[in-house]
């Protein structure tokens, strides 16, 4: 994340927060609640704002946004959600963990979530259409087709025999993705080597383990905690000359070799549009949970060249974005 992006996010959190609400008391206010921190998540905020703009809401002009970031302190979410409710926000935008916390605090303020995985299994909603209670939103797949991801990685690194898999702490969603990747890897006749990492402090150990396992290429899981660590992870893979495949386009834009997976930006844009409708008084029951199916491919040719890899022309032609 560059300096300009960070200033934009933090500036939004400051300028579009309490000061705007005080200056224009009649301006409707949205609560933005995240379990993460601003660092690394500029694209997350931008996509949400784009959804608002498409619906006619412009932050600081005809709507105020109160930003609350838990900075990976899940225990803080309830207090942050209660603070937003106390500020009389008209609707709340939240990631999965933040939405669960907000749901526990209020049954009246409408909440729109953007989440990876199954919102039913996560306990966000009991039904998708119509959603019951005060919660709806947009869900996107945790990972794209694992077999297709392996095909793309194999096309870039055809001699890779050992595939490392960098994943976060154990949970049901992470386990589902791990099994998919392992099954696909073994179907290719390759060796699968999973390595866990929880937070930045464990990344060096995790990559040392991947090198010790002689991983020829790696797949980075869709664990959301890794988004804020993507610069460190990309640098670690580049420093060890290991081709790596990621699940979100911002990874490739930030210097990752290749990304293939759901469009979190599209999901957040749709969620922003839902928040706008909720702010205008549309009932939650009339806004079914959206199951986003948009998948995108991005390839970074500069990174491929640094790794000495030839990118097949068919992969370039299939890409939604090619970074040169």
Secondary structure, DSSP 8 states (H G I E B T S, - for coil): --HHHHHHHHHHHHHTTHHHHHHTTTS-EEEEEESS-STT-HHHHHHHHHHHHHTT--BTTTBEEEEEE-TT-GGGHHHHHHHHHHTT-SEEEEEHHHHHHHHHH-SSSEEEEEEES-TTTTTS-S-STT--TTEEEEEE-SS--HHHHHHHHHHH-TT--EEEEEE-S--HHHHHHHHHHHHHHHHTT-EEEEEE--SGGGHHHHHHHHHHTT-SEEEE---GGGGGGHHHHHHHHHHTT-EEEESSHHHHHTT-SEEEEE-HHHHHHHHHHHHHHHHTT--GGGS--EEE--EEEEEEHHHHHHTT----HHHHHH-SEEE-
